[in-house]
């Protein structure tokens, strides 16, 4: 009479394969969380830049630098201009920085 079961070698191979699949799954989950954090940081930066741009467009007395502690961003603006033939275009170069250190530059025309 023959025994119907798995050999030790079959069990070890199946365990090794299962271990590799589980390890790959955990690594994929960890990478997804990291990427999700980066995407959220980029969204926060774009949102802050949009808000600062809108404030510069609406408020003529907008200070050249400041921060919004409650919303977690700061800005610093520099007056600049460029001459094209007889026309001079004045604009502000605004650097917006969020809490995690990410920053972007936006340009606001006058």
C-alpha positions as CSV (number, residue, x, y, z in Angstrom):
1,X,0.0,0.0,0.0
2,X,1.3,3.4,-1.0
3,X,1.1,6.5,1.1
4,X,-0.6,9.5,-0.5
5,X,1.2,12.6,0.8
6,X,3.9,15.1,-0.2
7,X,7.6,14.4,0.1
8,X,9.8,16.7,2.2
9,X,11.3,18.1,-1.0
10,X,7.9,19.1,-2.4
11,X,6.9,20.8,0.9
12,X,10.2,22.7,1.0
13,X,9.8,23.9,-2.7
14,X,6.2,25.0,-2.1
15,X,7.2,26.8,1.1
16,X,10.1,28.6,-0.7
17,X,7.7,29.7,-3.5
18,X,5.1,30.9,-1.1
19,X,7.8,32.8,0.8
20,X,8.9,34.6,-2.4
21,X,5.4,35.5,-3.4
22,X,4.6,36.9,0.1
23,X,7.9,38.9,0.2
24,X,7.2,40.3,-3.3
25,X,3.7,41.3,-2.2
26,X,4.9,43.1,0.9
27,X,7.5,44.9,-1.1
28,X,4.9,46.0,-3.6
29,X,2.7,47.3,-0.8
30,X,5.6,49.2,0.7
31,X,6.4,50.8,-2.6
32,X,2.8,51.7,-3.1
33,X,2.6,53.5,0.2
34,X,5.8,55.4,-0.6
35,X,4.5,56.5,-4.0
36,X,1.2,57.5,-2.5
37,X,3.1,59.7,0.0
38,X,5.0,61.4,-2.8
39,X,1.9,62.0,-4.9
40,X,0.2,63.5,-1.8
41,X,3.2,65.8,-1.3
42,X,3.0,66.9,-5.0
43,X,-0.7,67.6,-4.6
44,X,-0.1,69.7,-1.5
45,X,2.6,71.7,-3.4
46,X,0.4,72.3,-6.4
47,X,-2.5,73.3,-4.1
48,X,-0.3,75.8,-2.3
49,X,1.1,77.2,-5.5
50,X,-2.4,77.7,-6.9
51,X,-3.5,79.5,-3.8
52,X,-0.5,81.8,-3.7
53,X,-0.9,82.6,-7.4
54,X,-4.5,83.4,-6.9
55,X,-3.7,85.6,-3.9
56,X,-1.1,87.5,-5.9
57,X,-3.6,88.0,-8.8
58,X,-6.4,89.3,-6.5
59,X,-4.5,91.2,-3.7
60,X,-2.5,94.2,-4.9
61,X,-1.0,94.5,-1.4
62,X,0.3,91.0,-1.2
63,X,3.6,90.9,0.7
64,X,6.7,89.7,-1.1
65,X,7.2,87.0,1.5
66,X,5.2,85.3,4.1
67,X,3.8,82.0,5.3
68,X,0.5,80.3,6.1
69,X,1.2,78.3,9.2
70,X,-2.2,76.7,9.3
71,X,-1.9,75.5,5.7
72,X,1.8,74.6,5.9
73,X,3.4,76.7,3.2
74,X,5.5,79.8,2.6
75,X,6.4,82.0,-0.3
76,X,9.0,84.5,-1.4
77,X,8.5,86.8,-4.4
78,X,11.1,88.7,-6.5
79,X,10.1,91.5,-8.9
80,X,11.5,90.9,-12.4
81,X,11.1,92.2,-15.9
82,X,12.0,91.4,-19.4
83,X,12.2,93.7,-22.4
84,X,10.9,92.7,-25.8
85,X,11.6,95.4,-28.3
86,X,9.9,98.5,-26.9
87,X,7.8,96.7,-24.4
88,X,8.8,95.8,-20.8
89,X,7.0,92.9,-19.2
90,X,7.0,93.1,-15.4
91,X,6.3,90.0,-13.4
92,X,7.0,88.3,-10.0
93,X,8.9,85.1,-9.7
94,X,7.4,83.4,-6.6
95,X,9.0,80.4,-4.9
96,X,6.4,78.4,-2.9
97,X,7.6,75.9,-0.3
98,X,5.6,73.4,1.7
99,X,6.3,71.9,5.1
100,X,8.2,68.9,3.8
101,X,10.7,71.1,2.0
102,X,9.4,70.7,-1.5
103,X,9.3,73.9,-3.5
104,X,8.2,75.2,-6.9
105,X,8.4,78.4,-8.8
106,X,5.5,80.2,-10.2
107,X,5.4,83.4,-12.3
108,X,2.7,86.1,-11.8
109,X,2.4,88.8,-14.4
110,X,1.3,92.3,-13.4
